[in-house]
Amino acid sequence: MQTAVIVDVVRTPSGRGKPGGALASIHPVDLAARVLSALLDRNGLESVQVDDVLMGCVSQVGEQGANIARQAVLAAGFDESVPAATIDRQCGSSQQAVHFAAQGVMAGAYDIVIAAGVESMSRVPLGSSAAGAPPAPGLTGRYPAGLVNQGISAELIAQRWELSREDLDAYSARSHQRAAAAGACGLFDSQLVSVDVAGSEVDVDETIRPSTTVAGLSALPPAFLTPEAEARFPQLSWHVTAGNSSPLTDAASAALIMSESRATELGLRPRGRFHAFTVVGDDPVMMLTGPIPATRRILERSGLVMDDLDAYEVNEAFASVPLAWERELAADPERLNPWGGAIALGHAVGASGTRLLGTLLAHLEHTGGRYGLQTMCEGGGMANATIIERL
């Protein structure tokens, strides 16, 4: 079996996913094309050498419809012979693209493959692909009380793990502080590729707010409290706000994955290898707890324990998600999202998986760590988990 290695990971800066955001004027196809072409340029490859492009995208409608992966390949100037497919595993879409890419290499189906992700949440609002669609009778029959949005799930998690409003806000302020410190030290520079916007280069993350404080966050109102929600869930304390949640974001990211033998043949340096993968389903009402069983399963499969992991990237969809994960797994908070997470760096849902992979790999290289874990909660109650080993 071939060894699948990571040669490079790139991302655009994170733009605020609303009108007027730094990247809001860029068509998502062109945003994705930017990271695809950057991978070729940085590594001296010709597009015809790429066997496939697998791209995560959640809202596959409008400008992100019609297989955006193939459109991005063509917009990037790749040879027409290069195929592409778009993947939706909700927030874990590009992490799943990475899994499929690496597994294809390991199986001998690919020599060189790009796993990528894109989401322009300013241009294609989250949920657009299902807007107005009535629930299926089979689903309402199984869950007669109805499913809920992710904000309610985040509130349910805060309640179950007894996370206070101060816990959530303190964690969120720390995310901004860590991301701001990492950015100021240039720790993201090796991953970032700038985006030309009307003749100016966007080359920094717009979503990081260095001045964020717990006091400032404490003034924000609950984001998901409605009369209907309060009536259905009278036990909730309503701690989740815009400040302790990830912001709507525009971004793209991509990873160059190949067999170790092909990397050696091309004179490219493998930076990491894939040690283990898993994906799980979980309660679709709690929805965001999937990283907990996913972590337990991947540790069992890999033969590792928590102490073997030098860093963990647990996606910060909401502050309650990594905090509950940390408590349940007795994880070291210093190793958890050490350069900040999605609360500060943004959560362009389809692009977040490959963004986290790049951050994790860069952190292991910077600190000399060996193993890193990446896990992501996903809509519908799922989670991917990946363990990589720095080479």
C-alpha positions in Angstrom: 0.0 0.0 0.0 1.3 3.5 -0.9 2.0 6.0 1.8 0.0 9.2 1.4 1.9 12.4 2.2 1.1 16.1 2.5 3.4 18.2 0.4 1.7 21.6 0.8 -1.4 23.3 2.2 -2.5 26.8 1.2 -5.4 29.1 2.0 -6.8 32.5 1.2 -7.2 35.0 4.1 -10.6 34.8 5.8 -13.0 37.5 4.8 -16.1 38.4 6.6 -19.0 36.7 5.0 -21.3 39.6 4.5 -21.7 42.4 1.9 -18.6 44.6 2.1 -16.4 41.8 3.4 -12.8 41.8 2.0 -13.6 38.9 -0.3 -17.3 39.4 -0.9 -16.7 40.7 -4.4 -14.9 37.6 -5.6 -16.9 34.9 -7.3 -16.5 31.6 -5.3 -15.2 29.8 -8.4 -12.4 32.4 -8.7 -11.7 32.2 -5.0 -11.3 28.4 -5.3 -9.2 28.8 -8.5 -6.7 31.0 -6.6 -5.7 28.2 -4.2 -5.5 25.6 -6.9 -3.2 27.6 -9.1 -1.1 28.6 -6.0 -0.4 24.9 -5.3 0.9 24.3 -8.8 3.0 27.5 -8.8 4.6 26.9 -5.3 5.5 23.3 -6.2 6.6 23.5 -9.8 3.8 21.2 -11.1 1.9 21.1 -14.3 -1.8 20.6 -14.0 -1.7 17.5 -16.2 0.2 15.7 -13.4 -2.9 16.0 -11.1 -5.1 12.9 -11.2 -8.1 14.5 -9.5 -9.4 17.5 -7.6 -11.8 16.9 -4.7 -13.4 20.0 -3.3 -15.7 20.5 -0.3 -18.5 23.0 -0.6 -21.7 23.0 1.6 -24.2 25.3 -0.2 -24.0 23.9 -3.7 -26.4 26.2 -5.3 -26.3 29.4 -7.4 -22.7 30.5 -7.9 -21.5 27.4 -6.0 -23.6 25.0 -7.9 -23.0 22.9 -11.0 -19.9 21.1 -9.5 -17.9 24.1 -8.4 -14.8 21.9 -8.2 -14.8 21.4 -12.0 -15.5 25.1 -12.6 -12.6 26.1 -10.4 -10.2 23.7 -12.1 -11.1 25.3 -15.5 -11.0 28.8 -14.1 -7.5 28.1 -12.6 -6.3 27.3 -16.1 -5.8 23.6 -15.5 -5.7 21.3 -18.5 -9.2 20.2 -19.5 -8.2 16.6 -18.8 -8.1 17.2 -15.1 -11.4 15.9 -13.5 -13.0 17.3 -10.3 -15.8 16.5 -7.9 -17.6 18.5 -5.2 -18.2 16.9 -1.8 -20.8 17.8 0.9 -20.3 16.5 4.4 -21.5 19.7 5.8 -18.8 21.5 7.8 -16.4 18.6 7.3 -16.6 18.7 3.5 -13.0 19.5 2.8 -11.8 17.3 5.6 -13.7 14.5 3.9 -12.1 15.6 0.6 -8.7 15.1 2.3 -9.7 11.6 3.5 -10.9 10.6 0.0 -7.7 12.0 -1.6 -5.4 10.3 0.8 -7.3 7.0 0.7 -7.2 7.1 -3.1 -3.4 7.5 -3.0 -3.1 4.7 -0.4 -5.2 2.4 -2.6 -3.1 3.2 -5.7 -5.9 5.0 -7.5 -4.0 8.4 -7.4 -0.4 9.5 -7.6 -1.1 13.2 -7.1 -4.4 14.7 -6.0 -5.6 18.0 -4.6 -8.1 18.2 -1.8 -9.7 21.6 -1.4 -12.7 23.6 -0.1 -14.5 26.8 -0.7 -17.4 28.8 0.7 -18.5 32.3 -0.1 -21.0 32.9 2.6 -21.5 36.5 1.7 -22.7 35.5 -1.8 -24.4 32.2 -1.2 -25.9 32.3 2.3 -25.6 29.2 4.5 -28.6 27.0 4.0 -29.4 28.3 0.5 -29.3 24.8 -1.0 -32.2 23.6 1.2 -34.1 26.9 1.6 -37.9 26.4 1.5 -37.6 22.6 1.2 -40.2 20.8 3.4 -38.8 18.0 5.7 -39.2 14.5 4.5 -42.0 12.5 6.0 -39.6 9.7 6.9 -37.5 12.1 8.9 -40.4 13.8 10.7 -41.7 10.4 11.5 -38.5 9.4 13.2 -38.1 12.8 15.0 -41.6 14.1 15.6 -40.4 16.9 17.8 -38.3 18.2 14.9 -34.6 18.7 14.4 -33.0 22.1 15.4 -30.5 24.6 14.0 -26.9 24.4 15.1 -27.2 27.3 17.5 -29.8 25.4 19.6 -27.5 22.4 19.5 -24.6 24.6 20.8 -27.0 25.7 23.7 -27.8 22.0 24.5 -24.1 21.2 24.6 -23.5 24.1 27.0 -26.2 22.9 29.2 -25.1 19.3 29.3 -21.5 20.1 30.1 -22.4 22.9 32.5 -20.6 25.6 30.5 -21.4 29.1 31.7 -21.6 32.2 29.6 -18.3 33.3 31.1 -16.7 30.0 30.1 -17.8 30.5 26.5 -16.8 34.2 26.3 -13.4 33.6 27.9 -12.7 30.8 25.4 -13.7 33.0 22.5 -11.6 35.9 23.7 -8.7 33.5 23.9 -9.2 32.3 20.4 -8.9 35.9 19.1 -5.8 36.5 21.3 -4.1 33.4 20.1 -4.8 34.0 16.5 -3.7 37.6 16.7 -0.5 36.6 18.3 0.2 33.9 15.7 -0.6 36.3 12.9 1.7 39.0 14.4 4.5 36.5 14.6 4.0 35.5 10.9 3.0 31.9 11.8 0.3 31.9 9.1 2.5 33.3 6.4 3.6 30.0 4.9 -0.1 29.0 4.3 -1.5 32.3 3.1 -1.9 33.2 -0.6 -3.1 36.7 -1.3 -6.2 37.5 -3.3 -6.4 40.4 -5.8 -9.5 42.5 -5.2 -9.9 45.4 -7.5 -6.2 45.9 -7.8 -5.4 45.6 -4.1 -4.0 42.5 -2.4 -6.0 41.0 0.5 -3.3 39.1 2.5 -4.5 39.1 6.1 -7.4 37.6 8.0 -10.2 40.1 8.3 -12.0 38.0 11.0 -9.4 38.3 13.7 -10.3 41.0 16.3 -7.2 41.5 18.6 -9.1 43.8 20.9 -11.7 41.2 21.8 -12.3 41.0 25.6 -14.5 39.0 27.9 -16.2 42.2 29.0 -17.0 43.2 25.5 -18.4 39.8 24.6 -20.5 39.7 27.8 -22.6 42.6 26.5 -23.8 40.6 23.4 -27.4 39.2 23.4 -28.2 35.5 22.9 -28.2 34.8 19.2 -30.7 31.9 19.0 -33.3 32.9 21.6 -36.8 33.1 20.1 -40.2 32.6 21.6 -40.6 29.3 19.8 -37.2 28.1 21.0 -37.8 29.2 24.5 -41.1 27.4 24.7 -39.5 24.2 23.3 -36.4 24.3 25.5 -37.4 26.1 28.7 -34.4 24.5 30.5 -31.8 26.4 28.5 -29.9 29.4 29.8 -29.2 30.9 26.4 -25.5 31.6 26.5 -24.6 31.4 22.8 -24.0 34.7 21.1 -22.5 36.0 17.9 -19.3 36.6 19.9 -18.8 33.0 21.1 -19.7 31.5 17.7 -17.7 31.4 14.5 -18.5 34.2 12.0 -19.9 33.9 8.5 -16.8 33.7 6.3 -15.5 33.8 2.7 -12.4 31.7 2.0 -10.8 28.8 0.1 -8.1 26.4 1.0 -6.3 23.4 -0.7 -3.9 20.6 0.1 -1.5 18.9 -2.2 -1.5 15.2 -1.5 0.5 12.5 -3.2 2.2 9.2 -2.8 5.6 9.3 -1.0 7.3 7.7 -4.0 5.9 10.3 -6.4 7.0 13.1 -4.1 10.5 11.7 -4.0 10.6 11.2 -7.8 9.6 14.9 -8.3 12.1 16.2 -5.7 9.3 17.5 -3.4 9.6 17.3 0.4 6.8 15.4 2.2 5.9 17.5 5.2 3.5 15.0 6.9 1.8 11.7 6.4 -1.6 10.4 7.3 -1.6 8.2 10.3 -5.4 7.5 10.8 -8.9 8.5 9.6 -12.4 8.0 10.9 -15.9 9.4 10.4 -18.8 8.9 12.7 -22.5 9.7 13.0 -24.0 11.0 16.2 -27.2 12.4 17.7 -28.7 14.8 15.1 -30.3 17.0 17.7 -27.3 17.5 19.8 -25.6 17.5 16.4 -22.2 19.0 17.3 -21.0 16.3 19.8 -19.6 14.1 17.0 -15.9 15.0 17.6 -16.1 13.2 21.0 -16.9 9.7 19.6 -14.8 10.4 16.5 -11.7 11.1 18.7 -12.3 8.0 20.8 -12.6 5.9 17.7 -9.5 7.3 15.9 -7.4 6.8 19.1 -8.5 3.2 19.3 -7.8 2.6 15.6 -4.4 4.3 15.7 -3.2 2.8 18.9 -2.4 6.3 20.3 -3.5 8.0 23.5 -4.2 11.7 24.1 -0.8 12.2 25.6 0.7 11.2 22.3 -0.9 14.1 20.5 1.1 17.3 20.4 -1.8 19.5 19.2 -5.5 19.2 18.5 -7.5 21.3 16.0 -11.1 21.0 17.1 -13.2 23.2 14.9 -14.7 26.2 16.8 -18.1 26.3 15.2 -19.3 27.4 18.7 -17.2 27.8 21.8 -19.3 25.1 23.6 -18.1 22.4 21.0 -14.3 22.4 21.8 -14.9 23.1 25.5 -17.2 20.1 25.8 -14.7 18.0 23.8 -11.9 19.2 26.1 -13.8 18.2 29.3 -14.9 14.8 28.0 -11.5 13.8 26.7 -9.5 15.4 29.6 -7.5 17.2 27.0 -4.7 19.7 27.6 -6.1 23.2 26.9 -2.7 24.5 25.9 -2.7 22.0 23.0 -6.2 22.8 21.9 -6.3 25.2 18.9 -3.0 26.8 20.0 -3.1 29.4 17.2 -6.7 30.2 17.7 -9.6 28.7 15.9 -12.7 29.4 13.8 -14.1 31.9 16.2 -11.2 34.2 15.2 -10.0 32.7 12.0 -13.4 32.2 10.5 -15.5 29.2 9.4 -16.0 29.2 5.7 -17.8 25.9 6.1 -16.7 24.1 2.9 -13.1 25.3 3.3 -12.6 24.8 7.0 -11.3 21.2 6.8 -8.3 21.9 4.7 -7.7 25.2 6.6 -7.4 23.3 9.8 -5.1 20.8 8.2 -2.7 23.6 7.2 -2.8 25.2 10.6 -2.2 21.9 12.3 0.7 20.9 10.1 2.4 24.3 10.4 2.1 24.2 14.2 3.7 20.8 14.4 6.6 22.0 12.2 7.0 25.2 14.3 7.1 23.3 17.6 8.7 20.1 16.5 5.6 18.0 17.5 5.0 14.6 16.0 1.3 13.8 16.0 -1.7 16.1 15.5 -5.4 15.5 15.6 -8.0 17.3 13.6 -11.7 16.9 14.2 -14.8 18.7 13.0 -18.5 18.7 14.0 -20.8 18.5 11.1 -24.5 19.3 10.4 -26.9 16.4 10.9 -24.8 14.9 13.7 -21.5 13.7 12.2 -17.8 14.2 12.6 -14.5 13.5 10.8 -11.3 12.9 12.6 -7.7 12.8 11.2 -4.4 12.1 12.7 -1.3 13.3 10.9 2.4 12.7 11.6 5.0 15.4 10.9 7.8 14.2 8.8 
